[in-house]
Amino acid sequence: MPGLDRQMDPVTKDYIDDGAGGLKTTRTAATACHHQILGDLDAWVGDPEAGSAVTRIPRKDTEGNALAMRDAVEGALRPLAAAAIVAGVEVRVERPAIGRRVIVASAQDIQAGELDLSPLVPYGG
């Protein structure tokens, strides 16, 4: 069973105040996914698999950038899947009729169920 993590707001990327002078906590894998997707790959000497290359991909709306973003998100979640923290990782590129490409990402938290990871991803849907 995973330990407690501080709960993060997927929109603001801030920890959530519990209203009693502390921070809300969670037993889900959402915070771990957040750090894997938005942390810089190779930035932490303690774990070379921590983080992703997401921040290195230009935000210009091109097919190549969207596919690179999809691959970076899948790669970031791979260590969590290997550690049996999440399963069923699904990341895809969608193109609405009008608008830019979006990345839709989800995973199954082994302990808590479905996680919508799209708000964490640049280009997130």
C-alpha positions as CSV (number, residue, x, y, z in Angstrom):
1,M,0.0,0.0,0.0
2,P,1.4,3.4,-0.9
3,G,2.2,5.9,1.8
4,L,0.8,9.4,2.2
5,D,1.6,12.1,-0.3
6,R,0.7,15.7,-0.2
7,Q,-2.3,16.2,-2.5
8,M,-1.8,18.6,-5.5
9,D,-4.2,20.7,-7.4
10,P,-3.8,19.6,-11.0
11,V,-4.7,23.1,-12.3
12,T,-2.5,25.3,-10.1
13,K,0.1,22.6,-9.5
14,D,0.1,23.7,-5.8
15,Y,-0.3,21.6,-2.7
16,I,-3.8,21.9,-1.3
17,D,-4.4,23.6,2.1
18,D,-6.4,21.5,4.5
19,G,-7.9,24.6,6.2
20,A,-6.3,23.7,9.5
21,G,-2.8,25.0,9.0
22,G,-1.6,21.9,7.1
23,L,-1.8,20.3,3.7
24,K,-4.2,17.7,2.5
25,T,-2.8,14.3,1.9
26,T,-3.7,11.4,-0.4
27,R,-2.9,7.7,-0.7
28,T,-3.4,7.8,-4.5
29,A,-0.7,7.8,-7.1
30,A,-1.8,11.2,-8.4
31,T,1.1,13.1,-6.8
32,A,3.7,10.6,-8.0
33,C,2.3,10.9,-11.5
34,H,2.4,14.7,-11.2
35,H,6.1,14.6,-10.3
36,Q,6.9,12.1,-12.9
37,I,5.2,14.0,-15.7
38,L,6.2,17.6,-14.8
39,G,9.6,16.9,-13.1
40,D,12.7,17.3,-15.3
41,L,14.3,14.1,-16.4
42,D,17.8,13.4,-15.0
43,A,17.4,16.4,-12.6
44,W,17.5,14.3,-9.4
45,V,20.7,12.4,-8.8
46,G,18.9,9.9,-6.5
47,D,16.8,8.5,-9.3
48,P,17.7,8.9,-12.9
49,E,14.2,7.7,-14.0
50,A,12.5,10.4,-12.1
51,G,10.8,13.1,-14.3
52,S,10.3,13.4,-18.0
53,A,11.4,15.2,-21.1
54,V,8.0,16.9,-21.3
55,T,9.4,20.4,-20.5
56,R,12.0,20.1,-23.3
57,I,9.3,19.7,-26.0
58,P,8.3,22.9,-27.8
59,R,4.7,24.0,-27.3
60,K,4.2,24.7,-31.0
61,D,1.2,22.7,-32.3
62,T,2.7,20.3,-34.7
63,E,2.2,16.6,-35.2
64,G,5.8,15.8,-34.3
65,N,5.7,17.8,-31.0
66,A,2.4,16.2,-30.0
67,L,3.8,12.7,-30.7
68,A,7.0,13.5,-28.8
69,M,4.8,14.8,-25.9
70,R,2.8,11.5,-25.9
71,D,6.0,9.5,-25.9
72,A,7.5,11.6,-23.1
73,V,4.4,11.1,-20.9
74,E,4.3,7.4,-21.5
75,G,8.0,7.1,-20.7
76,A,7.5,9.1,-17.5
77,L,4.8,6.8,-16.3
78,R,6.7,3.6,-17.2
79,P,8.6,3.4,-13.8
80,L,5.4,3.8,-11.9
81,A,3.9,0.9,-13.9
82,A,7.0,-1.2,-13.4
83,A,6.7,-0.6,-9.7
84,A,3.0,-1.7,-9.8
85,I,1.8,1.7,-8.6
86,V,-0.3,2.3,-11.7
87,A,-1.4,0.1,-14.6
88,G,-3.3,0.5,-17.8
89,V,-1.4,3.7,-18.8
90,E,-3.1,5.2,-21.8
91,V,-1.8,8.3,-23.6
92,R,-3.1,9.5,-26.9
93,V,-3.2,12.5,-29.2
94,E,-6.5,13.9,-30.2
95,R,-7.3,16.6,-32.7
96,P,-10.7,18.3,-32.3
97,A,-12.3,19.6,-35.5
98,I,-11.4,23.1,-34.4
99,G,-8.5,23.8,-32.2
100,R,-5.1,22.5,-31.3
101,R,-4.0,18.9,-30.7
102,V,-4.6,17.7,-27.1
103,I,-3.0,14.9,-25.1
104,V,-5.4,12.7,-23.2
105,A,-3.7,10.7,-20.5
106,S,-5.1,8.3,-17.9
107,A,-3.9,5.4,-15.7
108,Q,-5.4,3.0,-13.3
109,D,-4.1,3.6,-9.7
110,I,-3.6,0.1,-8.3
111,Q,-5.1,1.2,-4.9
112,A,-7.6,3.9,-5.8
113,G,-8.9,3.4,-9.3
114,E,-8.9,5.6,-12.4
115,L,-6.7,8.7,-12.6
116,D,-7.3,11.4,-15.2
117,L,-3.8,12.7,-15.9
118,S,-4.7,15.0,-18.8
119,P,-4.7,18.2,-16.6
120,L,-1.1,17.5,-15.7
121,V,0.1,17.4,-19.3
122,P,1.0,20.4,-21.4
123,Y,-1.5,20.2,-24.3
124,G,-3.7,18.3,-21.8
125,G,-7.3,17.7,-22.8
